[in-house]
């Protein structure tokens, strides 16, 4: 019976961590539909996404500490209920304010569920199953993050955006029933006082940092960003000073004396950054550059998701036989190769190469999931284990926020440069066309307007069609100019001469229109190339970072971890 309960509790923890990590990425692809349905701005809807990330990151550490002191089971069950209520509230919301409120409820629940899921998964298992529990929960985290965009696209397409939240309710209900049944009622508690000042400093510091990173792409290097970063530096410094002198610190800084934990922290931050950088940017790239629907874009990132699904368990088995540090190095190396592949994409899209690059990125992310779970938990028990997972949870969220801040800000900057380069190229091409200066200015103005509104193909075709439809009017216009220049009147000329003059003018205009059509084709191709490169450059710049992380993991000496069970654990 005890063995059955331990397995049921592990399943409950996996379900809990699954919905928490799923909701960090599932909403992104549904933002345009939510915006339309709730009749609001994209910026307003984005705050439903941001609220979850900010509060999750800011409260994960203090809430994990409170759970250690006041009872892990009660906090875990309460967090499941709060997360379910937030999910239902979000799914049934009729305006963006209620949606954001629902996401806030979810985020407080998630901040408790994340650190406790790993803690309880390990502490409720027999010693001989601790490592397996670690891998199961760690793999579930990675899969949930990776499947988020794909699952979000499928649900939004066939069930509507509300179900990306409502689908949590039955999963959480199962986890709640299993947790109440299987979790022991008298789990060990930490007999200590709550460091309220440390908790407050933690919340303020992490809130300021995540807010600055999220808003950077909107506010740029402005005084609000400087203020938020200043608050973060001040409160983080005060927190470190305070925690080193308080008798019961919020975070046990001895965690960071463990080289394995430090490596896990680096891998978590950069692994999440590189995974989210792919999962967030690639659907937008496929939708805008290759005219894919949101659903098609979600399916086209599935190869990476499938590799994570396949390789995470395999890496979990290999982690017993190979040095986890070397597995992490291999994972980041594969991601760097995949990123360099994405940097080479062009039009038309070569699907074989693209899918191959997705496989490499998914394989890299799949390989690092197991080692991160082991490195971040080995050697820790009780409150230290909870604290370690709270820190890992914060780093996951910071990785997500950093990815959005860096990749989206970089994309916006690249698009501005692409627009400027495209406009310069367009002006150069139009100047070579044999049309009047008035027409040239009119065409360039339209191209600039199209670039400002991110319209290219259809808009350029409209310019061409408009001029073709005006061909007869242009012939008459040039005919009248010819007569005026010659001092002639149409009545003075024989009908045959009139037709001959008009025919010659029509030939010249047809030639000019052909020149214009060719110029517009070149402009369109150049614009698409520039805009494609505005996406692919992101991966070109990020690939060396992934390679550098791989080299660090490969060459930095780390005390080996024995993953073989001691004889005392085989009982």
C-alpha positions in Angstrom: 0.0 0.0 0.0 2.8 2.4 0.9 4.6 1.6 -2.4 1.3 2.3 -4.3 0.8 5.6 -2.5 4.3 6.7 -3.3 3.7 6.0 -7.0 0.4 7.8 -7.0 2.0 10.8 -5.3 4.7 10.9 -8.0 1.9 10.9 -10.7 0.2 13.8 -8.9 3.4 15.8 -8.7 4.0 15.2 -12.5 0.5 16.4 -13.3 1.0 19.5 -11.1 4.3 20.5 -12.7 2.9 19.7 -16.1 0.1 22.3 -15.9 2.4 24.9 -14.4 5.1 24.6 -17.1 2.4 24.2 -19.9 0.9 27.6 -19.0 4.2 29.4 -19.4 4.2 28.8 -23.2 0.7 27.6 -24.3 -0.9 31.1 -24.4 1.6 32.8 -26.8 0.1 31.4 -30.1 -3.4 32.3 -29.1 -2.8 36.0 -28.3 -4.2 37.3 -31.7 -7.4 35.4 -31.3 -7.8 36.4 -27.7 -7.3 40.0 -28.7 -10.0 39.8 -31.4 -12.4 37.9 -29.2 -12.1 40.3 -26.2 -12.0 43.4 -28.5 -8.8 44.8 -26.9 -5.2 45.7 -27.8 -2.4 43.2 -28.2 -0.5 45.1 -25.5 -3.3 44.6 -23.0 -3.6 40.9 -23.8 0.1 40.5 -23.4 -0.2 41.5 -19.7 -2.1 38.3 -19.2 1.0 36.5 -20.3 3.4 38.9 -18.4 1.4 38.8 -15.1 1.9 35.0 -14.9 5.6 35.2 -15.5 6.3 38.2 -13.2 4.4 36.9 -10.2 5.6 33.3 -10.7 9.2 34.5 -10.7 8.8 37.1 -7.8 7.0 34.8 -5.3 8.4 31.3 -6.0 11.2 31.5 -3.4 9.2 33.1 -0.4 6.1 30.9 -1.0 8.3 27.8 -1.1 9.8 28.8 2.2 6.3 29.4 3.7 5.3 25.9 2.6 8.3 24.4 4.4 7.2 26.1 7.6 3.4 25.8 7.6 3.0 22.4 5.9 3.8 21.2 2.4 0.6 19.2 1.8 -1.7 21.9 2.8 0.1 24.4 0.6 0.2 22.0 -2.3 -3.5 21.2 -2.2 -4.3 24.9 -1.7 -2.1 25.8 -4.7 -3.8 23.3 -6.9 -7.2 24.7 -6.0 -6.0 28.3 -6.6 -4.5 27.3 -10.0 -7.7 25.6 -11.0 -9.9 28.5 -10.0 -7.5 30.9 -11.9 -7.7 28.7 -15.0 -11.5 28.6 -14.9 -11.7 32.4 -14.3 -9.3 33.0 -17.3 -11.2 30.6 -19.5 -14.6 32.2 -18.8 -13.4 35.8 -18.8 -15.4 38.3 -20.9 -12.8 41.1 -20.8 -9.1 41.5 -20.5 -9.2 42.7 -16.9 -10.8 39.4 -15.7 -8.4 37.4 -17.9 -5.4 39.1 -16.2 -7.0 38.5 -12.7 -7.4 34.8 -13.6 -3.8 34.6 -14.6 -2.7 36.3 -11.4 -4.5 33.5 -9.4 -2.8 30.9 -11.6 0.6 32.4 -11.0 0.4 32.3 -7.2 -0.6 28.7 -7.4 2.2 28.0 -9.9 4.8 29.6 -7.6 3.9 27.0 -4.9 3.4 24.0 -7.2 6.7 24.3 -9.0 9.2 24.0 -6.1 7.0 21.6 -4.1 6.4 19.2 -7.0 10.1 18.2 -7.1 10.4 18.3 -3.3 7.4 16.1 -2.6 8.2 13.7 -5.6 11.5 12.9 -4.0 10.6 13.0 -0.3 7.6 10.6 -0.8 9.6 8.0 -2.6 11.8 5.2 -1.2 15.5 6.0 -1.3 16.0 3.6 -4.2 13.5 5.5 -6.4 14.6 9.1 -5.6 16.6 9.5 -8.8 13.8 8.1 -10.9 11.4 10.5 -9.3 13.8 13.4 -10.1 14.0 12.4 -13.7 10.2 11.9 -14.1 9.4 15.3 -12.8 12.3 16.9 -14.7 11.3 15.3 -18.0 7.7 16.4 -17.4 8.9 20.0 -17.0 10.7 20.0 -20.3 7.9 18.3 -22.2 5.3 20.7 -20.9 7.3 23.8 -21.9 8.0 22.3 -25.3 4.5 21.1 -26.0 2.9 24.4 -25.0 3.0 26.2 -28.4 1.9 23.1 -30.4 -0.9 22.2 -27.9 -1.9 25.8 -27.9 -2.2 25.9 -31.6 -4.2 22.7 -31.8 -6.6 23.7 -29.0 -7.1 27.2 -30.4 -7.8 25.9 -33.9 -10.3 23.2 -32.9 -11.7 24.1 -29.5 -11.2 27.9 -29.2 -8.8 29.9 -27.1 -10.8 29.5 -23.8 -9.9 25.9 -23.7 -6.2 26.6 -23.3 -7.1 27.6 -19.8 -10.2 25.3 -19.2 -8.2 22.2 -20.1 -6.3 22.7 -16.9 -9.3 22.1 -14.7 -9.7 18.3 -15.2 -6.0 17.8 -15.0 -5.7 19.7 -11.7 -8.8 17.9 -10.4 -7.1 14.5 -10.9 -3.9 15.8 -9.3 -5.9 17.2 -6.4 -7.7 13.9 -5.7 -4.4 11.9 -6.0 -2.6 14.4 -3.7 -5.2 14.3 -1.0 -5.2 10.5 -1.1 -1.5 9.8 -1.5 0.5 12.6 0.2 1.3 11.9 3.9 -0.6 14.1 6.3 2.4 14.6 8.6 5.2 15.7 6.3 8.3 17.1 8.1 8.1 20.9 8.7 10.9 23.3 9.1 11.0 24.6 12.6 12.0 28.2 12.0 10.7 31.7 11.8 9.8 33.4 8.5 12.2 36.0 7.3 9.6 38.5 6.3 12.1 41.3 5.3 14.0 38.8 3.2 10.7 37.7 1.6 9.8 41.3 0.8 13.2 42.1 -0.7 13.0 38.9 -2.8 9.6 39.8 -4.2 10.6 43.5 -5.0 14.0 42.5 -6.6 12.6 39.8 -8.8 9.5 41.8 -9.7 11.6 44.8 -10.7 14.0 42.6 -12.8 11.3 40.7 -14.7 9.3 43.9 -15.3 12.3 45.7 -16.7 13.1 42.7 -19.0 9.5 42.4 -20.2 9.0 46.2 -20.8 12.4 46.8 -22.3 11.1 46.2 -25.9 8.4 48.8 -25.4 10.1 51.4 -23.3 13.7 51.0 -24.5 16.5 52.6 -22.5 14.3 55.1 -20.7 14.1 56.3 -17.1 11.4 53.7 -16.2 13.8 50.9 -17.2 16.7 52.5 -15.4 14.5 52.9 -12.3 13.4 49.3 -12.3 17.0 48.1 -12.8 18.2 50.4 -10.0 15.5 49.1 -7.7 16.6 45.5 -8.6 20.3 46.2 -7.9 19.5 48.0 -4.6 17.0 45.4 -3.2 19.2 42.5 -4.4 22.2 44.0 -2.7 20.2 44.6 0.5 18.9 41.0 0.3 22.3 39.4 0.1 23.6 41.5 2.9 20.6 40.8 5.1 20.5 37.1 4.3 24.2 36.6 5.3 23.5 38.0 8.8 20.0 36.7 9.6 19.8 33.5 11.7 17.2 31.9 9.4 17.8 33.0 5.8 15.2 32.9 3.0 17.8 31.2 0.8 20.5 29.0 2.0 23.5 30.4 0.1 25.4 27.2 0.7 23.4 26.0 -2.4 25.8 28.1 -4.5 28.8 26.4 -2.9 27.7 23.3 -4.8 29.3 23.3 -8.3 26.8 20.9 -9.6 23.9 23.1 -8.6 25.6 26.1 -10.2 26.0 24.2 -13.4 22.3 23.2 -13.2 21.4 26.8 -12.7 23.4 28.0 -15.8 21.9 25.1 -17.8 18.3 26.0 -16.7 18.6 29.7 -17.5 20.3 29.3 -20.9 18.4 26.1 -21.8 15.1 27.8 -21.2 16.2 31.0 -23.0 17.2 29.0 -26.1 14.1 26.8 -26.1 11.7 29.7 -25.7 13.7 31.8 -28.3 12.9 29.0 -30.8 9.3 28.3 -29.7 8.2 32.0 -29.6 10.0 33.4 -32.6 9.6 30.5 -35.1 5.7 30.5 -35.3 5.8 34.2 -35.9 8.5 33.7 -38.6 6.5 31.0 -40.4 3.2 33.0 -40.2 4.6 36.3 -41.4 7.2 35.2 -43.9 5.6 32.0 -45.4 1.9 32.7 -45.0 1.3 29.8 -42.6 -1.8 29.8 -40.3 -1.2 29.7 -36.5 -2.2 26.0 -36.5 0.2 25.2 -39.4 3.0 27.1 -37.6 2.4 25.2 -34.4 2.6 21.9 -36.3 5.9 23.0 -37.9 7.6 23.4 -34.6 6.4 19.9 -33.6 9.6 18.1 -34.8 11.5 19.8 -32.0 8.8 18.9 -29.5 8.8 15.3 -30.6 12.6 15.1 -30.2 12.3 16.4 -26.6 9.6 13.8 -26.0 11.7 11.0 -27.4 15.1 12.0 -26.0 14.2 13.2 -22.5 13.6 9.7 -21.2 16.7 8.3 -23.1 18.8 11.0 -21.5 17.4 10.1 -18.2 18.7 6.6 -18.7 22.0 7.7 -20.0 22.6 10.0 -17.0 23.3 6.9 -14.9 26.1 5.8 -17.3 27.6 9.1 -18.6 28.8 12.2 -16.9 25.8 14.6 -16.7 28.1 17.5 -17.4 29.1 16.0 -20.7 25.5 15.4 -21.6 24.8 19.1 -21.0 27.7 20.0 -23.3 26.3 17.7 -26.0 22.8 19.2 -25.6 24.0 22.8 -26.0 26.2 21.8 -28.9 23.3 20.3 -30.7 21.2 23.5 -30.1 24.1 25.6 -31.5 24.1 23.5 -34.7 20.3 23.8 -35.0 20.5 27.6 -34.5 23.2 28.0 -37.1 21.0 26.0 -39.4 18.0 28.3 -38.8 20.3 31.2 -39.5 20.8 29.9 -43.0 17.1 29.7 -43.9 16.0 31.7 -47.0 13.1 31.8 -49.4 11.6 29.6 -50.6 11.6 27.6 -47.4 13.4 24.2 -47.7 11.3 22.1 -45.5 13.8 19.2 -45.3 16.5 21.4 -44.0 14.1 23.3 -41.7 12.8 20.0 -40.1 16.4 18.8 -39.7 17.3 22.0 -37.8 14.2 21.5 -35.6 15.3 18.0 -34.8 18.7 19.3 -33.7 17.2 21.9 -31.4 14.7 19.4 -30.0 17.5 16.8 -29.5 19.6 19.3 -27.7 16.8 20.4 -25.4 15.8 16.8 -24.8 19.3 15.8 -23.8 19.8 18.5 -21.2 16.5 17.9 -19.3 17.6 14.8 -17.4 21.0 16.1 -16.3 19.5 19.4 -15.1 17.1 17.5 -12.8 19.9 15.4 -11.4 22.4 18.2 -10.9 19.9 20.5 -9.2 18.7 18.0 -6.7 21.6 15.6 -5.9 22.8 16.0 -2.3 19.9 18.2 -1.1 17.2 17.2 1.3 14.3 18.9 3.2 14.3 22.7 3.1 17.5 22.8 1.0 15.7 20.7 -1.7 12.7 23.0 -1.7 15.0 26.1 -1.9 17.0 24.6 -4.7 13.8 24.0 -6.7 12.5 27.5 -5.9 15.7 28.9 -7.3 15.5 26.7 -10.4 11.9 27.8 -10.9 12.9 31.5 -10.8 15.7 30.8 -13.2 13.3 29.1 -15.6 11.0 32.1 -15.6 13.9 34.5 -16.0 15.1 32.4 -18.9 11.6 32.7 -20.5 11.5 36.5 -19.8 15.1 37.0 -21.1 14.2 35.0 -24.3 11.2 37.2 -25.0 13.1 40.4 -24.1 16.2 39.6 -26.2 14.6 37.8 -29.1 11.6 40.1 -29.5 13.6 43.3 -29.0 16.2 42.1 -31.4 13.6 41.2 -33.9 12.0 44.6 -33.6 15.4 46.3 -34.2 16.1 44.0 -37.1 12.8 44.8 -38.7 13.4 48.5 -38.4 16.8 48.0 -40.2 15.1 45.8 -42.8 12.5 48.4 -43.5 15.1 51.2 -43.9 17.3 49.0 -46.2 14.2 48.0 -48.2 13.0 51.6 -48.6 16.5 52.7 -49.8 16.6 49.8 -52.3 13.0 50.6 -53.5 13.9 54.3 -54.1 16.9 53.3 -56.1 14.9 50.9 -58.2 12.0 53.3 -58.8 14.4 56.1 -59.9 15.4 53.9 -62.8 11.9 53.5 -64.1 10.7 55.7 -66.9 7.7 57.4 -65.2 7.1 60.9 -64.2 8.6 62.3 -60.9 5.1 62.7 -59.6 4.4 59.0 -60.2 7.7 58.0 -58.7 7.0 60.0 -55.5 3.5 58.5 -55.4 4.8 54.9 -55.7 7.6 55.4 -53.1 5.1 56.8 -50.7 2.8 53.8 -51.2 5.8 51.4 -50.7 6.8 53.2 -47.5 3.2 53.0 -46.2 3.1 49.3 -47.0 6.4 48.7 -45.1 5.0 50.7 -42.1 2.1 48.3 -42.1 4.2 45.2 -42.9 2.4 44.6 -46.2 4.5 43.6 -49.2 3.2 41.1 -51.7 -0.4 42.1 -52.1 0.3 45.8 -51.7 2.9 45.8 -54.5 0.5 43.9 -56.7 -2.1 46.6 -56.0 0.4 49.3 -57.0 1.0 47.5 -60.3 -2.7 46.9 -60.9 -3.6 50.5 -60.2 -1.2 51.7 -62.8 -2.3 49.1 -65.3 -5.9 50.2 -64.8 -4.8 53.8 -65.4 -3.0 52.9 -68.7 -5.6 54.5 -70.9 -5.8 57.6 -68.7 -2.0 57.8 -68.8 -2.0 57.5 -72.6 -4.5 60.4 -72.9 -2.5 62.4 -70.3 0.7 62.1 -72.2 -1.0 62.7 -75.5 -2.3 66.0 -74.3 1.1 66.9 -73.0 2.6 66.1 -76.4 0.1 68.3 -78.2 0.7 71.1 -75.7 4.4 70.9 -76.1 4.0 71.0 -79.9 1.5 73.8 -79.9 -1.0 71.6 -81.6 -4.7 70.9 -81.1 -6.3 67.5 -81.5 -8.8 68.9 -84.0 -6.0 70.1 -86.3 -4.6 66.5 -86.7 -6.0 63.8 -89.0 -7.5 60.8 -87.1 -4.7 58.6 -88.5 -2.0 60.8 -87.0 -3.8 61.0 -83.7 -3.9 57.1 -83.5 -0.3 56.9 -84.5 0.8 59.3 -81.8 -1.3 57.5 -79.2 0.0 54.2 -80.3 3.6 55.3 -79.9 2.8 56.8 -76.5 1.1 53.6 -75.5 4.2 51.6 -76.4 6.4 53.8 -74.3 3.9 53.6 -71.4 3.7 49.8 -71.7 7.5 49.7 -71.6 7.5 51.9 -68.6 4.9 49.7 -66.9 6.9 46.6 -67.7 10.0 48.3 -66.1 7.9 49.2 -63.1 6.5 45.7 -62.8 10.0 44.2 -62.9 11.2 46.8 -60.4 8.3 46.0 -58.0 9.2 42.3 -58.3 12.8 43.0 -57.4 11.6 45.2 -54.5 9.3 42.5 -53.3 12.0 39.9 -53.4 14.5 42.2 -51.7 12.0 43.1 -48.9 11.2 39.4 -48.2 14.9 38.6 -48.1 15.5 41.5 -45.7 12.6 40.5 -43.4 13.6 36.8 -43.5 17.1 37.8 -42.4 15.7 40.0 -39.6 14.5 36.7 -38.1 17.4 34.5 -39.0 20.0 36.9 -37.7 18.6 36.3 -34.2 19.7 32.7 -34.4 23.0 33.6 -36.0 23.8 35.8 -33.0 22.5 33.2 -30.5 24.3 30.2 -31.9 27.8 31.2 -30.6 26.2 31.7 -27.1 24.9 28.1 -27.1 28.4 26.9 -28.3 30.1 28.8 -25.5 27.8 27.2 -22.9 28.6 23.8 -24.4 32.3 24.5 -24.1 32.0 25.6 -20.5 30.2 22.4 -19.6 32.7 20.3 -21.4 35.9 21.9 -20.0 35.0 23.3 -16.5 36.1 20.6 -14.0 33.3 19.4 -11.8 33.3 16.9 -8.9 31.9 13.7 -10.4 28.5 12.6 -9.2 27.9 8.9 -8.4 24.5 7.9 -9.8 24.9 4.3 -8.6 22.7 3.6 -5.7 24.5 3.0 -2.4 23.8 -0.4 -0.8 21.7 1.4 1.8 19.3 2.6 -0.9 18.8 -0.8 -2.5 16.7 -2.0 0.4 
